[in-house]
Structures are given as structure tokens and as C-alpha cells.
Amino acid sequence: MKVLGINASPRAGGNTDMLLEQVLAGARENGAETGKIILGELKFSPCLECADMKDDGSCIVRDDMQSVYEKIKGADALVFASPIFFGSLSAQAKMMIDRFQCVWRAKYISKKETGYKKINGVFISVEGSDRKDFFENAKAIVKNLFAIINVSYKGELFCPRVDTKGAILDRPDCLKKAFELGGRIVKGE
Ligand SMILES: Cc1cc2nc3c(=O)[nH]c(=O)nc-3n(C[C@H](O)[C@H](O)[C@H](O)COP(=O)(O)O)c2cc1C
């Protein structure tokens, strides 16, 4: 089983990244192969609303998003990770998500097969404050994405009061839950 993690934080080795690593470690412990996409390392544009957009679910913009589409198609489970920025997902996360408009169009307007098989996914997030509504905002957008790419939203882990780089290391409760979540993904729970 291949578990793919997507890190949408711009901070390399930051709190989101460390939390995601724990989920992936938990998945490996339970026999999965894991991979990770770091959106901040990719070069891709936001959605350009191309007039000549195709109706087969593919995006005509040739940039690093092409590898993201392929990796998600090849995954058996997805872990989407973003910090809370201004009460929602990071810009990197939203930029990636908007690039799935081509899939939305193929699925709901053209009613075509998009090549995304049914898999399970979870959403993990951190924030400096303790605002449940911020996590809920972000979750609503992630659930929207998951529905479009046939990912069943199986769970989440939200860690509030995590701000400076590495602060997540002072939250063994979150790290433990992340590791356990990785195991649950592999078991399909
Ligand atoms: C641009 C920006 C916006 C942020 N907005 C919020 C916010 O609205 N609410 C909040 O609780 N924390 C906010 N934070 C704090 C981050 O969520 C927090 O520092 C988090 O641990 C960063 O995770 P990372 O280390 O993975 O990047 C913001 C941080 C940045 C850089």
C-alpha cells in the first residue's frame, strides 16, 4: 500500500512537516510504502481558468502540478497537511487545490472518468491559536477537494497552540495521535 503525504507548509522541517512525518512513520510501521510531496519545493502556477481547458480531467498547464496529479493517481491513501494561515489553508494548499478545477469539470460537467481511483484520506493541521472555526474552514475546503478526486475523508488531526518552528515537539499528545493515525490509514479504519 502506498501512502502519499502532501505538505502544504512553506516552512521546511516545520510543525506541519514533523506532524506529517509522524503519520507517515505510523503508516510505514504498519507495512505501507510512503512518499511525500512538499508543495513549497514545486514550481507551479495558480489556476489560470484556461479558455481551452480539456474535458478529460487533465490540466493543460505544463508545470510541476503534472507530477502531483500522477502521484495522487498512484496512491492508495492520502494525507493532506497544511498549517492554518489567516483562518484557512496555506496559499500553497489553495493553489494546488484550485488546479483540480479540470478534474471537477470532467467529473461533474463532462461526466467523464478522471483516472482517480477510490482511496481514503485524512487531513492534518496546526495553528498558533486555539480556534476550532479556523480548522473547520480549512476542513471544508479539503473535503471539497477530496470529493472531487474520489478520496473518502476518513479522519483528521488538528493541533492548536503550535506556533514557533519545532513547537510541535513539545506536544507528544499530537505526535502520538499522528503516529496512530498513520496506522489507522493502513488498516482502512
Ligand atoms: C502567514 C501566516 C498566517 C498565519 N495565520 C494564522 C491564523 O490565522 N491562525 C493561527 O492560529 N495561526 C496562524 N499562523 C500561525 C501558524 O499556523 C503556526 O505558526 C504553525 O505552527 C505553522 O506551521 P508550520 O511550521 O508547518 O509552517 C499563521 C502563520 C503565518 C506564517
The ligand as an SDF file (V2000), in Angstrom:
LIG
                    3D

 31 33  0  0  0  0  0  0  0  0999 V2000
    1.1300   33.8320    7.0160 C   0  0  0  0  0  0  0  0  0  0  0  0
    0.7450   33.1950    8.3160 C   0  0  0  0  0  0  0  0  0  0  0  0
   -0.5660   33.2520    8.7290 C   0  0  0  0  0  0  0  0  0  0  0  0
   -0.9590   32.6410    9.9180 C   0  0  0  0  0  0  0  0  0  0  0  0
   -2.2830   32.6900   10.2870 N   0  0  0  0  0  0  0  0  0  0  0  0
   -2.6760   32.0730   11.4160 C   0  0  0  0  0  0  0  0  0  0  0  0
   -4.0550   32.1080   11.8150 C   0  0  0  0  0  0  0  0  0  0  0  0
   -4.9070   32.6900   11.1480 O   0  0  0  0  0  0  0  0  0  0  0  0
   -4.4040   31.4830   12.9600 N   0  0  0  0  0  0  0  0  0  0  0  0
   -3.4850   30.8270   13.7280 C   0  0  0  0  0  0  0  0  0  0  0  0
   -3.8700   30.2710   14.7360 O   0  0  0  0  0  0  0  0  0  0  0  0
   -2.1860   30.7540   13.3660 N   0  0  0  0  0  0  0  0  0  0  0  0
   -1.7620   31.3640   12.2320 C   0  0  0  0  0  0  0  0  0  0  0  0
   -0.4530   31.3000   11.8640 N   0  0  0  0  0  0  0  0  0  0  0  0
    0.4850   30.5020   12.6710 C   0  0  0  0  0  0  0  0  0  0  0  0
    0.7690   29.1190   12.0610 C   0  0  0  0  0  0  0  0  0  0  0  0
   -0.4150   28.3930   11.8780 O   0  0  0  0  0  0  0  0  0  0  0  0
    1.6850   28.3510   13.0150 C   0  0  0  0  0  0  0  0  0  0  0  0
    2.8800   29.0720   13.2100 O   0  0  0  0  0  0  0  0  0  0  0  0
    2.0120   26.9630   12.5120 C   0  0  0  0  0  0  0  0  0  0  0  0
    2.6680   26.2460   13.5380 O   0  0  0  0  0  0  0  0  0  0  0  0
    2.9040   26.9960   11.2760 C   0  0  0  0  0  0  0  0  0  0  0  0
    3.1590   25.6840   10.8610 O   0  0  0  0  0  0  0  0  0  0  0  0
    4.4730   25.2770   10.0260 P   0  0  0  0  0  0  0  0  0  0  0  0
    5.6240   25.3190   10.9810 O   0  0  0  0  0  0  0  0  0  0  0  0
    4.2070   23.9460    9.4970 O   0  0  0  0  0  0  0  0  0  0  0  0
    4.5650   26.2710    8.9110 O   0  0  0  0  0  0  0  0  0  0  0  0
   -0.0170   31.9480   10.7150 C   0  0  0  0  0  0  0  0  0  0  0  0
    1.3400   31.9150   10.2980 C   0  0  0  0  0  0  0  0  0  0  0  0
    1.7190   32.5360    9.1090 C   0  0  0  0  0  0  0  0  0  0  0  0
    3.1580   32.4650    8.6770 C   0  0  0  0  0  0  0  0  0  0  0  0
  1  2  1  0
  2  3  1  0
  2 30  2  0
  3  4  2  0
  4  5  1  0
  4 28  1  0
  5  6  2  0
  6  7  1  0
  6 13  1  0
  7  8  2  0
  7  9  1  0
  9 10  1  0
 10 11  2  0
 10 12  1  0
 12 13  2  0
 13 14  1  0
 14 15  1  0
 14 28  1  0
 15 16  1  0
 16 17  1  0
 16 18  1  0
 18 19  1  0
 18 20  1  0
 20 21  1  0
 20 22  1  0
 22 23  1  0
 23 24  1  0
 24 25  2  0
 24 26  1  0
 24 27  1  0
 28 29  2  0
 29 30  1  0
 30 31  1  0
M  END
$$$$
